[in-house]
């Protein structure tokens, strides 16, 4: 292998030949002092030598001050402004492309800019060339045929940049993947000869493709690939939004979801752009964890491997094991799995995506750093390869000259050393990729007899006697018969679902795993646990992604079985809200720390605030869903910790109470923003005060919330009678606080896909259901002093401020203390209490044939809470 000196000689020999030809044809008097540097760079790039030979003035620019930072928009607009013919336009954009690619290559091959800067600069150049070429063509055609109009003004042809261009990571000599669409059907307006929009935009698309892709004496701008559009080569060149939406809702395939992650409109931001992205988002990012992605990735990788073998590709740094494509697949898989619930993962750029994976603790930071640094190494190598002769290649060269250039630019002593480093980096990437896509669920070898039995039990049509005989060594006869009946009932119910081929095959692989886990872990009470688990499986049978989640993560399946065995309540919750299965992916989350109330409250508030920061403030529906998902997941974590003993029973209520307080505080802030946006804020407020407080009664006030407890609330304010809001639609402060209370109640009580946030009870407010939703603190004091019943004073014992202004909460504490420390006549107090209890029992005790109601029977829980109330 040539040494570094020999490599430099190989490079300089080729560079000298190019320089000799340049000197023969051009004046080099101004370039003599730079001869050595020019020979070196000519030797590193045939492309640079060829462009400088054709345009010697560009070489002078490079010597003076090469730069990649260019205002392409201004320069291209000026360049194309006075051009009237397509031929002249074609020439102008090709020369513009070559000139600026020349600058990029010069900087790259001298290592005067980072590969990240180069990728972005190449993408910005491509964006500008595409858009301003399109704009020239669009203006030419509208002058002839009129303008396609729409609800937001003239309709553009929206150009989706896909792949690396979409992510602003375009390589030096790349084709560009584009998809064209337009908003609405109709006819152009403003010219004698109008066209249907479809015809008009077809003409725009055809001319744009020709302008970019056609090879002339000046080369081509970019090779254009349109195969990613709906229906591929057989589909229309341009589709309108409705057809676009129908295609991706009904026929979009898994690989198209991978492609759409990077889809980015080249057009400037606008209403039409936003509408298009709204169409694509639900197709790309599902609102649940989507583990079908892994199977799709395996399939795509298999297709690539077969293509590599078919074409005999070797030493390919893009498609080979550990290549650029595997890094992209690695990041995109996590985006598709988690992106529906994590807006941070909806990034187009690879670095932003990898950073988000680290920030969200989905992938370890060290792993992310390694993958990204190795990726940059591969991208730099790719750019260098393509800058040799402006050719789209990712295959390492066989010739000595190409190898010498790679080693020199990559700063290695020789090509062998470079190759060793490259192999190590690709091996590290490939190991991470394999860890992602390996068949996790194939966890049993041929010696696992029980698993083979479980497969036969589900996949073979067996009678009862055959089934019992199969499990003779593992289950008692009665238990085995119950399992058989339970499985047969489940199988019969499957007829009510449209599973599809993928769902059916996933379930066929999952059920033996479930049986295996049940028989191993719970042979003595298998039927009871199976009933609970199968109720969950039945709930997710129509949602293949959750079946995949369990199959791809057998630890999650085992955790589900464990929790269902310990608690039917958990089984019911997961059945109602399958998104809770996501929580089982991180068992550590299911072990709540035995922290104090204040610490728990702070932790819940911080986590919920971080989740809500990722939601647009005006997206009420998503905000409500995020709060409900947060409550459900946190309750599951508390319940799991309760079950496994990591959280003492006396701390469970504390946690549930602090969770409710954290959510309540967030709801108040959100409701305040909404109401004040409409009416302004009460004018008497200052220092960020709200003049508002929430009092928690009952179990909320006493730190005794259970998993299904409702919230007994009273809303207070301290606004002066004459106070008004300062918004355009001014209302009295009293009305403002009533509207605020209504908004809070709406947020808490509305039933969405994820259930209610909390059921609430406001009947403990002054005058009960007939009273104002939000009462002035003075009115509250007057009512408690002069009108409240004894039972209302009893309720006040467990009342406490749970949210709002500190000053107002202090006023409440003073009122509460005054009322509770009043002297009372003991006989009348006892009479009031016992009378009230008898009324409660008469109206509320559940009449049951058997069993005891621990809440309403004599000596039950309410008595425990009433007896300390006989005070003074």
C-alpha positions in Angstrom: 0.0 0.0 0.0 1.4 3.5 -0.9 2.8 5.6 1.9 1.7 9.1 2.5 4.5 10.5 0.4 3.6 8.2 -2.4 -0.1 9.1 -2.1 0.7 12.8 -2.4 2.7 12.1 -5.4 -0.2 10.2 -7.1 -2.5 13.1 -6.4 -0.1 15.7 -7.6 0.7 13.9 -10.8 -2.9 14.0 -11.8 -3.3 17.5 -10.6 -0.2 18.6 -12.6 -1.7 17.2 -15.8 -4.9 19.2 -15.3 -2.9 22.3 -14.5 -0.8 21.9 -17.6 -4.0 21.9 -19.8 -5.3 24.9 -17.9 -2.1 26.8 -18.5 -2.2 26.0 -22.2 -5.6 27.6 -22.6 -5.8 30.5 -20.0 -3.7 33.3 -18.7 -2.2 32.2 -15.4 -0.1 35.2 -14.5 -2.3 36.0 -11.4 -2.3 32.4 -10.3 1.4 31.5 -10.4 2.0 32.0 -6.7 -0.9 29.5 -6.0 0.3 26.9 -8.4 1.1 24.3 -5.7 -2.3 24.6 -4.0 -4.1 24.5 -7.4 -2.2 21.4 -8.5 -3.1 19.7 -5.2 -6.8 20.5 -5.4 -7.0 19.6 -9.2 -5.5 16.3 -8.2 -8.2 15.7 -5.6 -11.1 16.5 -7.9 -11.7 15.9 -11.6 -14.9 18.0 -11.1 -13.0 21.0 -9.8 -10.4 20.8 -12.6 -13.1 20.5 -15.3 -15.2 23.4 -14.0 -12.2 25.7 -13.7 -11.1 24.8 -17.2 -14.5 25.8 -18.6 -14.8 28.9 -16.4 -11.4 30.2 -15.4 -12.9 33.2 -13.7 -14.4 30.8 -11.1 -10.8 29.7 -10.2 -9.9 33.3 -9.5 -13.0 33.5 -7.2 -11.8 30.4 -5.4 -8.3 31.8 -4.9 -9.6 35.1 -3.7 -12.3 33.9 -1.2 -14.3 30.7 -1.6 -17.5 30.8 0.4 -20.5 28.6 1.0 -22.6 31.3 2.7 -24.6 32.8 -0.1 -28.0 34.5 -0.4 -29.2 32.2 -3.1 -32.7 33.6 -3.0 -31.6 37.1 -4.0 -29.0 36.0 -6.5 -31.3 33.6 -8.3 -34.2 36.0 -8.3 -32.0 38.6 -10.0 -30.4 36.0 -12.3 -33.8 34.8 -13.7 -35.6 38.1 -13.7 -34.8 39.2 -17.3 -34.6 35.7 -18.8 -37.5 34.9 -21.2 -36.6 31.6 -22.9 -36.5 28.1 -21.4 -33.1 27.4 -23.0 -31.6 30.5 -21.4 -33.1 29.6 -18.1 -31.7 26.0 -18.3 -28.2 27.4 -19.0 -28.4 29.9 -16.2 -29.4 27.5 -13.5 -26.9 24.9 -14.5 -24.0 27.3 -14.4 -25.2 28.7 -11.1 -25.3 25.2 -9.7 -21.9 24.3 -11.0 -20.3 27.5 -9.7 -21.6 27.1 -6.2 -20.9 23.3 -6.1 -17.4 24.2 -7.1 -17.1 26.5 -4.0 -18.5 23.7 -1.8 -16.1 21.1 -3.1 -13.1 23.5 -2.8 -13.9 24.1 0.9 -14.6 20.4 1.6 -11.5 19.0 0.0 -9.4 21.6 1.8 -11.2 20.6 5.1 -12.1 24.3 5.6 -15.7 23.6 6.7 -17.4 20.8 8.7 -19.4 18.1 6.9 -22.5 19.4 8.8 -22.0 22.8 7.2 -21.4 21.3 3.8 -24.6 19.2 4.0 -26.7 22.1 4.9 -25.2 24.4 2.3 -25.7 21.8 -0.4 -29.4 21.5 0.7 -29.9 25.2 0.7 -28.5 25.5 -2.8 -30.8 22.7 -4.0 -33.8 24.3 -2.3 -33.2 27.7 -4.0 -32.6 26.2 -7.4 -35.8 24.1 -7.2 -38.0 26.9 -5.9 -36.8 29.7 -8.2 -36.8 27.5 -11.2 -40.4 26.5 -10.3 -41.4 30.1 -9.7 -40.0 31.1 -13.2 -42.0 28.4 -14.9 -45.2 29.1 -12.8 -45.1 32.8 -13.7 -44.6 31.9 -17.4 -47.6 29.6 -17.4 -49.9 31.8 -15.4 -49.3 34.6 -17.9 -50.5 32.3 -20.6 -53.3 30.3 -18.9 -54.3 32.3 -15.8 -53.8 31.6 -12.1 -55.2 28.7 -10.1 -57.1 30.4 -7.2 -57.9 29.0 -3.8 -59.2 30.0 -0.4 -55.8 31.5 0.6 -55.1 33.2 -2.7 -53.2 31.8 -5.7 -52.6 28.1 -5.4 -49.0 27.0 -5.7 -47.6 23.6 -6.7 -46.3 22.3 -3.4 -43.0 20.5 -3.8 -42.3 18.0 -1.0 -38.5 17.4 -0.7 -38.0 13.8 0.5 -35.0 11.9 1.8 -31.8 13.7 2.6 -33.0 16.9 1.0 -36.1 16.9 3.2 -33.8 16.6 6.2 -31.4 19.3 4.9 -28.7 16.7 4.6 -28.2 16.4 0.8 -25.0 14.8 -0.4 -22.8 16.4 -3.0 -23.8 14.5 -6.1 -27.3 13.3 -5.2 -30.5 12.9 -7.1 -33.5 14.6 -5.4 -36.7 12.8 -4.4 -39.7 15.1 -4.9 -43.5 14.7 -4.6 -45.7 17.3 -6.2 -49.3 18.2 -5.2 -51.7 21.1 -5.3 -54.5 22.2 -3.0 -57.9 22.1 -4.8 -59.5 21.3 -8.1 -60.9 24.0 -10.4 -59.9 26.1 -13.4 -57.3 28.8 -13.8 -58.6 32.4 -13.9 -57.5 35.6 -15.5 -56.6 34.5 -19.1 -58.5 33.9 -22.3 -57.5 30.2 -22.4 -58.1 28.6 -19.0 -57.1 25.1 -17.9 -58.2 22.7 -15.3 -55.9 22.9 -12.3 -54.8 19.3 -12.9 -53.7 20.2 -16.5 -52.0 23.4 -15.4 -50.0 21.8 -12.6 -49.0 18.9 -14.9 -47.4 21.4 -17.2 -45.6 23.0 -14.3 -44.3 19.7 -13.1 -43.2 18.5 -16.5 -41.3 21.7 -17.2 -39.7 21.7 -13.8 -38.5 18.2 -14.1 -37.0 18.9 -17.5 -35.4 22.1 -16.3 -33.6 20.3 -13.4 -33.0 16.8 -14.9 -32.2 17.4 -18.6 -28.6 16.9 -19.5 -27.2 19.7 -21.7 -23.7 20.9 -22.5 -23.6 22.5 -19.1 -24.6 19.2 -17.4 -27.7 18.9 -15.3 -28.9 20.6 -12.1 -30.2 17.5 -10.3 -31.4 14.0 -11.3 -35.1 14.1 -10.3 -36.7 11.0 -8.8 -40.5 11.0 -8.6 -41.1 7.4 -7.7 -42.1 8.2 -4.1 -45.3 9.9 -5.2 -48.7 8.1 -4.6 -48.9 4.9 -6.8 -45.2 5.5 -7.9 -44.4 5.6 -11.6 -48.0 4.7 -12.5 -49.5 7.5 -10.5 -50.3 11.1 -11.6 -47.4 13.4 -11.6 -49.3 15.9 -9.4 -52.2 15.1 -7.0 -54.7 17.4 -5.3 -55.0 17.4 -1.5 -58.1 15.2 -1.4 -56.6 12.5 -3.5 -53.4 12.8 -1.5 -55.3 12.3 1.8 -57.3 9.4 0.4 -54.2 7.6 -0.8 -52.3 7.8 2.5 -55.4 7.0 4.6 -56.3 3.9 2.6 -53.3 2.7 0.7 -50.2 4.2 2.3 -47.5 1.5 3.0 -45.0 1.1 5.8 -42.0 2.2 3.7 -43.9 5.4 2.8 -44.2 6.2 6.5 -40.4 6.1 6.7 -40.2 8.3 3.7 -42.7 10.8 5.0 -40.7 11.5 8.2 -38.4 13.8 6.2 -41.1 15.2 3.9 -40.6 19.0 3.8 -42.2 21.6 1.5 -39.6 23.5 -0.5 -42.1 26.3 -0.9 -42.1 29.1 1.7 -44.3 28.7 4.7 -48.0 29.4 4.2 -51.5 28.3 4.8 -51.4 25.7 2.0 -48.2 24.2 3.4 -49.8 23.9 6.8 -52.8 22.2 5.4 -50.6 19.7 3.5 -48.6 18.8 6.6 -51.8 18.3 8.6 -52.8 15.7 6.0 -49.5 13.9 6.3 -49.0 13.9 10.1 -51.6 11.3 11.2 -50.3 8.9 8.5 -46.7 9.3 9.5 -47.0 9.5 13.3 -49.6 7.3 15.0 -51.0 8.5 18.3 -49.8 5.3 20.1 -46.6 3.4 20.3 -46.2 1.7 17.0 -44.1 -1.4 17.1 -45.3 -2.6 13.7 -42.4 -0.3 12.6 -39.8 -2.9 13.5 -41.3 -5.6 11.3 -41.5 -3.1 8.4 -37.9 -2.2 9.0 -36.8 -5.8 8.9 -38.7 -6.2 5.6 -37.1 -3.1 4.1 -33.7 -4.1 5.2 -34.2 -7.5 3.6 -35.2 -5.9 0.3 -32.0 -3.7 0.4 -29.8 -6.8 1.2 -31.3 -8.7 -1.7 -30.7 -5.7 -4.0 -27.1 -5.5 -2.9 -26.6 -9.2 -3.7 -28.4 -8.8 -7.0 -26.3 -5.9 -8.1 -23.1 -7.3 -6.7 -22.5 -4.2 -4.6 -19.3 -4.3 -2.4 -17.7 -1.8 -0.1 -20.8 0.4 -0.1 -20.8 2.8 2.7 -24.5 3.7 2.3 -26.2 0.4 1.9 -23.7 -2.0 3.4 -23.9 -3.3 7.0 -23.3 -0.4 9.3 -23.7 2.1 6.5 -25.5 5.5 6.3 -28.8 3.9 5.6 -28.7 1.9 8.8 -28.1 5.0 10.8 -31.1 6.6 9.1 -33.3 3.5 9.7 -32.2 3.4 13.3 -33.4 7.0 14.0 -36.5 6.8 11.8 -37.7 3.6 13.5 -37.8 5.3 16.9 -39.5 8.3 15.3 -42.3 6.1 13.9 -42.6 4.1 17.2 -42.7 7.1 19.6 -43.3 10.1 17.3 -47.1 10.1 17.7 -46.7 10.9 21.4 -43.4 12.7 21.4 -43.4 15.8 19.3 -39.6 16.1 19.8 -39.3 13.0 17.6 -41.0 14.6 14.6 -37.8 16.3 13.5 -36.6 15.9 9.9 -32.9 16.2 10.5 -30.9 13.3 11.8 -29.0 15.2 14.5 -32.1 16.7 16.0 -33.8 13.3 16.0 -30.8 11.6 17.7 -30.6 14.4 20.3 -34.3 13.9 21.0 -33.7 10.2 21.6 -31.1 11.0 24.1 -33.1 13.8 25.8 -36.1 11.5 26.1 -33.9 8.7 27.5 -35.0 6.3 24.8 -31.4 5.6 23.8 -28.4 6.2 26.0 -26.4 9.4 25.4 -23.1 7.5 24.8 -24.8 5.4 22.1 -26.2 8.4 20.4 -22.9 10.2 20.4 -21.1 7.2 18.9 -23.7 6.7 16.2 -23.7 10.4 15.2 -19.9 10.8 15.1 -19.6 7.6 13.0 -22.4 8.9 10.7 -20.5 12.2 10.2 -17.4 10.2 9.3 -19.4 8.2 6.7 -21.0 11.4 5.3 -17.6 13.1 4.9 -16.3 10.0 3.1 -19.3 10.0 0.9 -18.9 13.6 0.0 -15.2 13.1 -0.8 -16.1 10.1 -3.0 -18.7 12.2 -5.0 -16.5 15.2 -5.3 -13.8 13.2 -7.1 -15.9 13.6 -10.3 -19.4 14.8 -9.3 -20.8 11.2 -9.5 -23.4 9.7 -7.3 -21.5 6.8 -5.7 -21.1 5.4 -2.3 -18.8 2.6 -3.3 -15.2 2.7 -2.2 -12.7 3.1 -5.1 -10.5 0.3 -6.4 -7.9 2.5 -8.1 -4.9 4.0 -6.3 -5.7 7.6 -7.1 -9.2 7.5 -5.6 -7.9 5.7 -2.5 -5.1 8.2 -2.2 -7.5 11.1 -2.3 -9.8 9.5 0.4 -6.9 8.9 2.7 -5.5 12.4 2.3 -8.8 14.2 2.7 -9.8 12.0 5.7 -6.4 12.7 7.2 -5.1 9.2 7.4 -1.5 8.0 6.8 -2.6 5.5 4.2 -5.7 3.8 2.8 -5.2 0.7 5.0 -5.4 2.7 8.1 -8.5 4.5 6.8 -10.1 1.2 6.0 -9.4 -0.2 9.5 -11.1 2.9 11.1 -14.0 2.7 8.6 -14.6 -1.0 9.4 -14.6 -0.4 13.1 -17.1 2.5 12.8 -19.5 0.6 10.5 -19.3 -2.5 12.9 -20.4 -0.3 15.8 -23.3 1.1 13.9 -24.3 -2.3 12.6 -24.3 -3.7 16.2 -26.8 -1.1 17.3 -28.9 -1.6 14.2 -29.0 -5.4 14.8 -29.9 -4.9 18.4 -32.9 -2.9 17.2 -34.2 -5.2 14.6 -33.2 -8.6 15.9 -36.1 -11.1 16.4 -36.5 -10.5 20.2 -39.6 -12.7 20.4 -37.7 -15.8 19.2 -36.6 -16.5 22.7 -37.0 -20.3 22.8 -34.8 -22.9 21.3 -35.8 -26.4 20.2 -35.2 -27.9 23.7 -37.9 -25.8 25.3 -40.6 -28.5 25.5 -43.1 -26.4 27.2 -43.0 -23.7 24.5 -43.5 -26.4 21.8 -46.6 -27.6 23.8 -47.9 -24.0 24.1 -47.5 -23.5 20.3 -49.4 -26.7 19.6 -52.1 -25.7 22.1 -52.8 -22.5 20.2 -52.0 -23.3 16.6 -53.3 -26.9 16.3 -57.0 -27.7 16.4 -57.1 -29.9 19.5 -60.0 -31.5 21.4 -60.4 -31.3 25.2 -58.8 -34.7 25.9 -55.8 -34.0 23.6 -55.4 -30.6 25.2 -55.4 -32.0 28.8 -53.0 -34.8 27.8 -50.6 -32.2 26.3 -50.3 -30.3 29.6 -50.3 -33.5 31.8 -46.9 -32.7 33.3 -47.6 -29.0 33.9 -51.3 -28.5 35.0 -53.9 -30.2 37.2 -56.8 -31.7 35.2 -59.4 -29.2 36.4 -57.2 -26.2 35.8 -56.3 -27.5 32.3 -59.9 -28.0 31.4 -60.7 -24.4 32.5 -57.7 -23.1 30.4 -59.1 -25.0 27.4 -62.6 -23.5 27.8 -61.1 -20.0 28.2 -59.0 -20.3 25.1 -61.9 -21.7 23.1 -64.1 -18.7 24.1 -61.3 -16.3 23.2 -60.8 -18.0 19.9 -64.6 -17.8 19.2 -64.6 -14.1 20.0 -61.9 -13.4 17.4 -64.5 -13.9 14.7 -65.8 -10.4 15.6 -62.5 -8.8 14.7 -61.0 -8.0 11.3 -57.5 -8.9 12.2 -56.0 -9.0 8.7 -53.1 -11.2 7.8 -50.5 -9.2 9.8 -52.7 -9.1 12.9 -53.5 -12.8 12.7 -49.9 -13.8 12.3 -48.8 -11.6 15.2 -51.5 -13.1 17.5 -50.5 -16.6 16.5 -46.9 -15.8 17.7 -48.0 -14.0 20.8 -50.5 -16.5 22.3 -47.9 -19.3 22.7 -45.7 -16.8 24.5 -48.6 -15.8 26.8 -49.5 -19.5 27.6 -45.8 -20.2 28.3 -45.6 -17.3 30.7 -48.8 -18.3 32.5 -48.0 -21.9 32.9 -44.5 -21.2 34.2 -45.5 -18.4 36.6 -49.0 -19.3 37.7 -49.8 -23.0 37.3 -52.0 -23.0 40.5 -54.3 -20.1 39.6 -53.8 -19.9 35.9 -57.5 -19.6 34.9 -58.1 -16.5 37.0 -55.0 -14.8 35.8 -55.7 -15.9 32.2 -59.2 -14.4 32.4 -57.8 -11.0 33.3 -54.9 -11.0 30.8 -57.1 -12.3 27.9 -59.6 -9.4 28.6 -56.6 -7.1 27.9 -55.6 -9.0 24.8 -59.1 -8.9 23.5 -59.2 -5.1 24.0 -56.1 -4.7 21.8 -56.8 -7.4 19.2 -58.0 -4.9 16.7 -54.8 -2.8 17.2 -51.9 -4.8 15.8 -49.4 -2.3 17.1 -50.1 -3.3 20.7 -49.9 -7.0 19.9 -46.5 -6.2 18.3 -45.4 -4.3 21.4 -46.0 -7.4 23.6 -44.4 -9.7 21.1 -41.3 -7.5 20.6 -40.9 -7.0 24.3 -41.5 -10.2 26.2 -40.6 -8.5 29.4 -43.6 -6.3 28.9 -45.8 -9.4 28.5 -44.4 -10.9 31.7 -45.0 -7.6 33.6 -48.6 -7.5 32.3 -49.2 -11.0 33.6 -47.7 -10.2 36.9 -49.8 -7.0 37.4 -53.0 -8.7 36.2 -52.3 -11.6 38.7 -52.0 -9.1 41.6 -54.8 -6.7 40.7 -58.0 -6.9 38.7 -58.3 -3.1 38.9 -55.0 -2.8 36.9 -56.3 -5.3 34.4 -59.5 -3.3 33.9 -57.5 0.0 33.5 -55.2 -1.4 30.9 -58.2 -3.0 29.1 -59.9 0.4 29.0 -56.8 2.4 28.1 -54.2 0.2 26.3 -51.8 3.1 26.0 -50.8 2.1 29.6 -49.0 -0.8 28.1 -46.4 1.8 27.0 -45.6 2.3 30.7 -44.5 -1.4 31.1 -41.6 -0.8 28.7 -39.7 0.9 31.6 -40.2 -1.3 34.7 -38.2 1.3 36.7 -41.1 3.7 36.3 -43.3 1.2 38.1 -41.2 1.5 41.3 -42.3 4.8 42.8 -39.9 6.4 45.3 -41.1 6.8 48.9 -40.7 10.6 48.8 -42.4 13.3 50.8 -45.6 15.0 49.7 -43.8 18.2 48.7 -41.2 16.3 46.6 -43.9 14.2 44.9 -45.9 17.3 44.0 -42.9 19.0 42.6 -41.9 15.9 40.5 -45.5 15.6 39.1 -45.7 19.3 38.3 -42.3 19.2 36.5 -43.1 16.1 34.4 -46.5 17.4 33.4 -45.2 20.8 32.6 -42.5 19.2 30.3 -45.2 17.2 28.5 -47.5 20.3 28.0 -44.6 22.4 26.7 -44.7 20.2 23.6 -48.3 21.0 22.9 -49.5 24.1 21.0 -51.4 26.2 23.5 -54.5 26.4 21.2 -54.8 22.6 20.9 -57.4 22.0 23.6 -58.1 18.5 22.6 -54.5 17.3 22.7 -53.9 19.2 26.0 -56.9 17.4 27.6 -55.6 14.1 26.2 -52.0 14.7 27.6 -53.4 15.4 31.0 -55.5 12.3 31.0 -52.7 10.1 29.7 -50.4 11.5 32.4 -52.9 10.7 35.2 -53.5 7.2 33.9 -49.8 6.4 33.6 -49.0 7.8 37.0 -51.8 6.0 38.6 -50.5 2.7 37.1 -47.1 3.4 38.4 -48.5 4.1 41.9 -50.7 0.9 41.8 -47.8 -1.2 40.6 -45.6 0.1 43.4 -48.4 -0.5 45.8 -48.7 -4.1 44.6 -45.0 -4.9 44.7 -44.5 -3.4 48.1 -42.1 -0.7 47.1 -44.5 2.0 48.3 -46.0 1.7 51.8 -49.8 1.7 51.9 -49.9 5.0 53.9 -48.0 6.7 51.1 -50.3 5.6 48.3 -53.0 8.1 49.2 -50.3 10.8 49.5 -49.1 10.1 46.0 -52.6 10.0 44.5 -53.4 13.3 46.3 -50.3 15.0 45.1 -51.0 13.8 41.6 -54.4 15.3 41.7 -53.0 18.6 43.0 -50.4 18.8 40.3 -53.0 18.2 37.6 -55.4 20.7 39.2 -52.7 23.4 39.2 -52.0 22.8 35.5 -55.7 22.8 34.6 -56.2 26.1 36.5 -53.3 27.8 34.6 -54.6 26.5 31.3 -58.2 27.6 32.0 -56.9 31.0 33.1 -55.1 31.5 29.8 -58.2 30.6 27.8 -60.6 32.7 29.7 -58.3 35.7 30.0 -57.6 35.5 26.3 -61.2 36.1 25.6 -62.1 38.6 28.4 -58.8 40.0 29.7 -57.9 39.8 33.4 -59.6 41.3 36.4 -58.2 44.8 36.7 -57.5 44.6 40.5 -54.8 42.0 40.1 -51.1 42.6 40.4 -47.8 40.7 41.0 -49.0 37.7 39.0 -51.7 36.9 41.4 -54.9 35.3 40.2 -57.2 36.4 43.0 -58.4 32.8 43.0 -58.1 29.7 45.1 -59.3 26.1 45.1 -60.3 24.4 48.4 -60.2 20.6 48.6 -62.7 18.8 50.8 -63.1 15.2 51.8 -60.4 12.8 50.6 -58.6 15.4 48.6 -58.4 17.7 51.7 -57.4 14.9 54.0 -54.7 13.4 51.7 -56.8 10.2 51.4 -57.5 10.0 47.7 -58.0 6.5 46.2 -57.6 5.3 42.6 -61.2 6.2 41.7 -61.9 9.0 44.0 -63.8 12.1 42.9 -62.7 15.6 43.9 -64.8 17.7 46.3 -63.9 21.3 45.4 -64.9 24.8 46.4 -63.7 27.8 44.3 -63.1 31.2 46.0 -62.0 34.7 44.8 -61.3 38.0 46.4 -62.3 40.5 43.6 -63.8 43.9 44.7 -67.5 44.3 43.7 -66.7 47.0 41.1 -63.8 45.2 39.5 -64.0 44.6 35.7 -61.8 42.7 33.3 -59.4 44.7 31.0 -60.1 42.8 27.7 -62.0 43.9 24.6 -65.0 41.9 25.9 -65.0 43.3 29.4 -67.1 41.5 32.1 -67.3 41.9 35.8 -64.6 40.1 37.9 -67.4 38.0 39.5 -68.5 36.7 36.0 -64.9 36.2 35.1 -64.3 33.8 38.0 -67.5 32.0 37.4 -66.4 31.4 33.7 -63.0 30.3 35.0 -64.7 27.8 37.3 -66.9 26.5 34.4 -63.8 26.1 32.2 -62.0 24.2 34.9 -65.0 21.9 35.4 -65.3 21.4 31.7 -61.6 20.4 31.5 -61.9 18.0 34.4 -65.2 16.4 33.7 -65.3 16.0 29.9 -65.1 12.4 28.7 -62.6 11.9 25.9 -61.0 8.9 24.4 -59.0 8.6 27.6 -61.9 9.0 30.0 -62.6 11.7 32.5 -59.7 13.5 34.2 -61.6 13.6 37.5 -65.2 13.4 38.5 -65.9 16.5 40.6 -68.4 17.5 43.2 -69.1 21.2 44.0 -72.1 20.6 46.3 -70.0 21.7 49.4 -69.9 25.3 48.2 -72.0 27.9 50.0 -75.8 27.1 49.4 -74.8 23.9 47.7 -76.1 23.3 44.1 -78.0 26.6 44.3 -74.9 28.7 45.1 -72.5 30.5 42.8 -69.8 28.3 41.2 -67.1 30.7 42.6 -67.8 32.5 45.8 -66.1 35.6 47.2 -64.1 34.9 50.4 -66.2 37.3 52.4 -69.4 35.6 51.3 -67.9 32.3 52.2 -67.1 33.5 55.7 -70.6 35.0 56.2 -72.2 31.7 55.0 -70.0 29.5 57.3 -70.7 31.8 60.3 -74.4 32.4 59.9 -76.0 29.8 57.6 -73.9 26.6 57.3 -75.3 23.4 58.8 -73.4 21.3 61.3 -72.4 18.7 58.6 -70.9 21.6 56.5 -68.7 22.5 59.5 -67.8 18.8 59.8 -66.8 18.8 56.1 -64.6 21.9 56.9 -62.5 19.8 59.2 -60.8 18.1 56.3 -60.8 21.1 54.0 -57.6 22.7 52.9 -56.3 25.0 50.2 -54.9 23.0 47.3 -54.2 25.7 44.7 -54.3 29.4 44.1 -53.0 32.6 45.7 -51.1 32.2 49.0 -52.8 35.3 50.4 -56.3 34.0 49.6 -55.5 30.6 51.0 -54.3 32.3 54.2 -57.7 34.1 54.5 -59.4 30.8 54.1 -57.3 29.2 56.9 -58.3 32.1 59.2 -62.0 31.6 58.4 -61.7 27.8 58.9 -59.9 28.2 62.2 -62.6 30.6 63.5 -65.4 28.3 62.5 -63.9 25.1 63.9 -62.9 26.6 67.3 -66.4 28.0 68.1 -67.9 26.8 71.3 -70.7 24.4 70.7 -73.5 22.8 72.8 -72.5 19.1 73.0 -76.0 17.6 73.2 -77.2 19.4 70.1 -73.9 18.6 68.3 -74.3 14.9 69.0 -77.9 15.1 67.9 -77.0 16.8 64.6 -74.2 14.3 63.9 -76.2 11.1 64.6 -79.3 12.5 62.7 -77.1 13.3 59.7 -75.5 9.8 59.8 -78.9 8.1 59.9 -80.1 10.1 56.9 -76.9 9.1 55.0 -77.4 5.5 55.8 -81.0 5.6 54.7 -80.3 7.3 51.4 -76.9 6.0 50.5 -76.5 2.5 51.9 -76.4 -0.1 49.1 -78.9 -2.9 49.5 -77.1 -6.1 48.9 -78.1 -9.7 49.3 -74.8 -10.6 50.9 -71.6 -8.9 52.0 -70.9 -5.6 53.9 -70.6 -2.1 52.5 -67.5 -0.8 54.3 -68.5 2.8 53.6 -72.2 2.9 54.5 -72.8 0.2 57.1 -72.9 0.9 60.9 -69.4 1.4 62.2 -68.0 2.0 58.7 -65.5 4.4 57.3 -67.6 7.6 57.6 -67.9 7.0 61.3 -64.2 6.8 61.6 -63.9 10.2 60.0 -66.8 11.7 61.9 -65.9 10.8 65.5 -62.8 13.1 65.7 -65.1 15.9 64.5 -66.9 16.1 67.8 -64.6 18.8 69.0 -64.8 21.3 71.8 
